Amino acid sequence: MTPFDNRIALKQIRQSHEKITRFSTTSRTNGTIPRIITLGGDHTVTLPALRAVHAQFGKVAVLHFDSHLDTWDPETLASNASSYSSINHGTFLHIAHEEGLLLDNVNIHAGIRTPVSSLGDIRHDRRCGFAIVHVNEIDRIGVAGITNRIKDRIGNHKVYVSVDIDVLDPAFAPATY
């Protein structure tokens, strides 16, 4: 992969995921859906993975463990200066929604703890088909309550699980926010 151009790197990741997913679906004999685990990198790597999953399986629900929404519209951020800067770790779920990769109104963020810049962020997030479970809700409804909300939201749909390290308590993931 090239570290010099995000667009080329994302294309390379998508191509790799497509090869693995295609191989997994043609060679499986036990009827299970293939699972790809991607570790490391900027959370933007989720976008090419979702593109590859969509190419093989169609739209999916997203269970997004993160302290941030990651559905920001590049047009409302300073990142809209170029096509290169518009695809980043805070916009990839917006782009996935715009590309039609996600099922409507079954996606959910879990662990959101950072403030949003405006109510427009929340409205836009809902337009992208997401609900939010804030991290402090664990105090009110507990782990079982959060688990039930996630299961009720996603139902029996195919799901892509994405975990950003910053969803962990900063005491256990220092230098993340």
Order of alpha helices (4+ residues) and beta strands (2+ residues): alpha-alpha-beta-alpha-alpha-beta-alpha-beta-alpha-beta
